[in-house]
């Protein structure tokens, strides 16, 4: 069976809480989930697989029918993250209009959040919840008569009259085949903070053990790969031409020893490559920071969120202001670039003055870069339940979008105390306060590595200065 895996177009994503071009100018990463699926399908040896990453390749909806006719797939898979659901529906409809009779299966985090609704979306024949490395192959086998569709774990479909086995969340991550990176072109991807033209993304763990009230990460349990298996993949990326690696885990460093152990394995094997990670401030100590730097770590992305102890407690971050300050200080002492992420418009911020506390903390913290967002209310979060309880949202708010995704849909914000216009103005003020300081302007000019990097940073900067949303 010929299987085509599609990443929907980026221009169909519903509006986010980032201002203007900031989100699109930050970077474009390979669709790691699809690359894992493709690798597993190829490993089984019974199906052909190709990937169409529409955002990275510039494939428009108008061009999609031609691409579909050229590929002639027997099954089309499309990944959904709720934000891109409008594009998912349009891709499914394009398949239906171009290749009648070819089934479309949807996967990704959206299906895990809305399994019943996903199967009802027009143009979708099947939806697979959970991690589909094995389930997708089982579905393809069943469609060819080598299995029972009703036995595919996590599967939903209008035609199914009884529940299928539970969705799979892989326990042994070391047993998975490395992503099929050869199915996409490295030159189609970029990261504005990266210093090299060629990079790869790796995920060293899945899930997250924490319960921040705003986070909608699927709750499949926290599972980690062994340091040896991680460095095996780093070596494979290095051999294929990667010059930098970005770890994109939800939680890379659960405790200081995790960072130290991975760094020690890199050093033991003499792997020389630049790398960065997204992690927690309380998972960084002096030993780990020092080892990470020696092992090639050039950047830490830290979820700070807010600048007050009250805010950290309300958001259930499980980290203190002192730990955040220590993490950024250790990064600075070890010459590791720090990127701090903040959110404004939290329930504890009742006045503009409260929001300014976080902005002042960001400036005082002195990370190398800062990203600011407005707190958005996502489904399957404690924050959503709080909003419903306080009468800020209807219980069926996100369900309605899941059943009927519309391009004019607006992601809800916490507007109990400050309205959307005020929050957008404060968001613009956040970026200006942080980046228009003379020291930051000079740093960004000094560190520019290429014309393309200059263009991307200028695009994001002008968007902020104009206060576009």
N, C-alpha and C positions, 0 to 999 in steps of 0.2 A: 504494500500500500504506500502511495506517495502522500506524505503529510507535510503541510505547510503551516508553520507557526508564525503568527502575525502580531507585531507590536503596533497598536493603533496610532493614528496621527496625533501629534502633540497639539495641533491647533484646535482640536475638539475637546481639550481638557477644560473642565469648568473652572471659573475664576478662583484663584487662590488668594491667600492673605498677604502675599508678597507684592510690593509695589512694582508696577511697570515691568521693565525688561529684566529685573534682577534675577528672577527664577530661570528664565531661558538663557541668560548670559552666564550663569554659574557653571553649567557644564551639560554634557550629554554622555551618559554612561551606557555601556552595553547592556542588553536585556538578559541579565544573568539567569533569571528563572527559566527563560526559553532555552538558553544555552545548556542548562542542566537537563531539561527535558529531551532536547535533541541528542545529547550525549548518551542518555540512557536508552533512547530508541535505537540509536546506531549500535550500541553495545549488544542489544538483543538480536540484531542481525536480520530481522524479518521485515523491516520497513525502511523506506527512503525518507529522508527528512531535509527540509530547507527552512530558512528563516527569512522573513521579510520585516525588517525594522523600519517602519514607515517614517518616524521622526528623523532617524539618523541618515537615511538614504534620500530624504526629500520626496518620497513617493506620496503623491496627493490622492485624494479620493477619486478624482477624475482619471488618474492614471492606473488606479488599482485594477479595474476590469482587465486591462491589457496584461498586467502582471499575472493575474489569475489564469488567464487563457494560456500565457506562456508557461506557467508552472504545471498546469493541469493536475492539481492535487485531487486525491480521493477523499481527503479529510482535511479540514482547516481548523486549526486551534488558534484562539485569540485570547490574550491575557488582559485581565481587567483589574483595576485598582479603585473602583468607584469613581474617582476623579475623571477617568477617561471613558466612562460608560457611554457617553454620546457617540464617541468614535467607535466603540465596540459594536454598538447597534448598527452604525452605518457600514462597518466592515461586513457584518453578518448579512445585511441586506444586499450589499454588493455581491457577495458570494451567491446569495440566493438568485439574484438577477442575472449573473454571468454564468454560473455553473449550477443550473437546477439539479437537485438531487444529491449534491455534495453536502454531507452533514457538517455542521459547525459546532465545535465544542468550546466552551468558555472555561477558563481557569483563572487562578490568581487570587489575591486576598479578598477581592469583592465577593467571590463565590463562597468563601468561608464565612463571610459576614452575612450574606443573603442567599443561602443555597436555594430556597424555594422560589424566591423572586427571580434569581438568575435564570432558572430553567424556563421561566415564563416570558423572558424578553423576546420580542419579535426577531425571527431569524436564527435563534439559538435552538439547536436540537438537543444538546447535552451540556451539563455543567458539572465540573469536578471540583469538589471542595478539598481542602488540605493540600498536601504536597504530592504532586501528580506524577513523579518520576515513574512509578510503577503502574498507577491507575490508567494513565493515558495509553500505554502500550497494551494493557488489558482490554481497553475499549476498542483500540484498533484491531486487535486480534478477534474480538467478538464480532465486529462489523464484517470481518472476513470469514466468519463462521467457525472460528477456533476458540469459542468460549461463549459464556452467557453474559449478556449485558447486565442482567440483574445482579451479577456477582462482582461488578466493578466497584471498588471501595469509593465512597464519597460521591457517587454519581447521582445526579438529579435529571429528570426528563419528564415531559408531559405524558409520555407513553408508558411510564413505569407505574405500576399499580401498588407496589410495595416498596418499603425502604431497602436500600442497598446496604452492604457492610459499611461500617464507620470509615470516615476519611482517614487517610494514612498521614502520620507525622513521623518521618524517618527517625528511628532511634540510633542507628549506626551511621553517622554522617561520613565516617572514614570509608564506608563501603560504597559510596556513590562514585560514579565515574566523573572525572573532572569535566567542567563545561566545554562544549564543542566550540571553542573560540574561532576555529578556522572557518566557521559558517558566516562570520561577519567580518567587515574590514576595519582594522584598528584605526585607520585614518579617518573614519567617520565619527570618531568620538573625541571629546576634549574635556578638559577641566581647567577652569580659569586660574585656580590656585596651583596647579601642577607646573613643574618646570620642564617637563619633557614632552615630546610630541607623541610618544607611544606609551600607553599605559594599559594596565589590566585591572579588573576588579576581582576581588576574592571575598567570599563569605566564610568566616572561620567558626561560626555558630549560627544556630537558628532559634528563634523565639526570644523571649525576655522574661526573667523571673520577677521583674518589678511591676508595680501597679500604679504608675502615674495616671492621674485621673483623666488626662486629655489624650492618652495614647490608644490607638486602635489596632496595635500589632496583634495578629491572630494568636490565640492562646494555645499553641501546640506544645508548650513546655520548653524549657531552655535546654538545648543540647549543644555540645561542643565537639569540635574536631580535635584530634591530638596534635600537638606541636609538630611531630614528625610528618603527619599527613599534610598539614598546612604548608610546611616548608617544601615538601615534595611538589606541591602545586606552584609555589613561588619559583622553584627551579624550572618547572615546565614553562612558566610564563617568560622567564628570563631567556630560555633557549629559543622561544618563538619570537623574540625581539622586543619584549616589553622592557621599558627603561624605568618604569615606576609602577607601584602597585597601591591601589586604594582598597582597604578593607571596609566593607559596607555593612557590617553587622549592625543589628539594632543595639546590641551590647557586646562590644569586643572584649572589654577587660572587666570581667566579674571578679573583683578583688585584685590586689596588686600582684599576686603571684602569677596570674594569667599572663599579664604583659611581660613579666620577667621570664617565664618559661618559654614563650614563643621567641623572645629576643635571644635567650640562651641557645636555642636550637639553631637559629639563623647564624649566630656566631660560631657555634660548634662546627657547622658544616661549611663555613666560609662563604656563604651566599652574599654577594655584594649587589644590592639593589635598593633604591629609595622606596620608602613606603609610608603610608599614613593610615590612621584608623579613626573611627567614631567610637567614643567611649564615655565612661563616667569619671568624674573628678575624684571620687573616693576609691577608684581603682588605680590610682597613680601615687607611688611613693618614691623616695629618693633612689632606691636601688633599681626599681623598674624603669624610671625615667632615664637613668644613666645607661642601663643596659640597652634600652630601646634606641637611644642615640647612637651608641656604638654599633648597633645592629643595622643601622640605616634608616631609622625612623626620622622623618623630616617634618611631620605635621600631626597634631592631635586636634580632633574635632570634639568639643566638649558641650554637652547639653547643660547649660547653666540655668536657663529659663527665666529666673526672676532674681531681683537684687535684695530681697528681704527675707528674713527668717520666717515671717508669717506666710509669705508666698510659697516658700519651699515646703513648709509643713502642709499647707492646703493642697498643693499639687501632688503631695506624697512622693517627693523626689528621693527621700531617704539620704540626703546629702546636706552638709552644712555650708554656710558661707566661708568658714575657715578652710574647709576641704577644697572648695572651689579656688580660693585664693592661693592655696598651696600648690594645686595642680598647675595653675597658670605660671606661678613663680618657678616651679621645677622645670616646666617647659622652657621658660626664658633662660634659666641657668644652664640648661643643657643644649641651648641653641636649637630647640625644636619649635617650629611655628605653631602657635595656638590659634584656633578658630573657636570662638564662643558663640553659642546660639541662645537667643533670648526671645521670650514671648511677652507681649503686652496685652492689656485688656483682660486680665484674670479676674475671677470673682472677688478677690480681696482688694482690687484696685477700684476704689469708689470715686476717686477724684483724679483730675489730671496730675495733681501733685503726687499722688501715689505712683502713677506711671513714671513720673520723672525720677523717682527713687531708683528704679531699675536702669534708666538711662545713665544716671550719675554713677551707679555701681559699675556699669559697663566701661565707662571712661576711666574710672578709678582702678578697675581690674587690669587694664592695659594688655588685653590679648592682642595678638598681631592683626587679627581680623574679627569682625563681629557680624552676625546675621540676626536680624530682628524680624519677627513675625507677629501677627495678631492672633491671639488664641482662637482657634476654630473649634466648633463643636462637632465632633465626628460620631458616627454610630458605634454602638457596642463599647461605649466608654462610660466611666462613672460620671464624667462631666455632662454627658448627654442626659443621663438619668437625673442629675441635679437640675438641669435646665427644664426638663419636663415637670419635675416636682415643683419648681418655682413658677411655672406657667409661662416660661420663655419660649417653649417649643411644644408642638403636638407630638405625641408618641409615634405617630405614623409619618413624621416629617421625612426621614430618610427612606422609609419604605416606599413612599410615593414616588420618589426619584428613581429608586431601584426598579420599579415597575414601568415607569415612563420617563426616561432620562431626557431632559430638555437642555438645550444650550444656554438658555437664559437663567438656569438654576443658580442660586446664590448660596454659597456655603454660609451657614449661620455662625454668627459671632456672639460672644457674651455681652449683650447690650442692656443688662440690668441697670448699670450705672452710667455708662458712657456709650453714646450711639456710634454707628458705623463711621459717619463722617469725622467725628472727633477722633476715633481710633486711627483712621487712615491718616489724619493730620499728624497725630502723635507718632505714627510709624515713620512718616517722612522726617519728622523732627529727630527721631532716634538716629537714623542714618546720617543726617546732617551733623548732629552733635558729635558723632563718633568719627566720621570720616573727613570732615572739613577742618579738623584741627591741623595746624601747620605741620606737626610731626607726622601725621598720617598721610597728608598729601605728599610730603617729601618721600616717605617710605615707599608709597605705591609707585611714584615716578621712578625712584631709584631701582626698584625691583622688577620693572617691566622687562620681559625677556624676548618679546617679539612684537611685530606689528599687529598680528591677530589678537594677542593678549591685550594690547593697548586698545584696540577697537572694542573688544568685549567689555573691558573695564569702563571705558568712556560711555558705552551704551547704557550700562547699568547706572553709572554715576549721573548721567544726564536725566535718566528716568527719575532718580531720587530727587534731584534738584528741582525738577518740574512738579514733583508731587503727584506723578501719574500713578494710577492704580489699575 
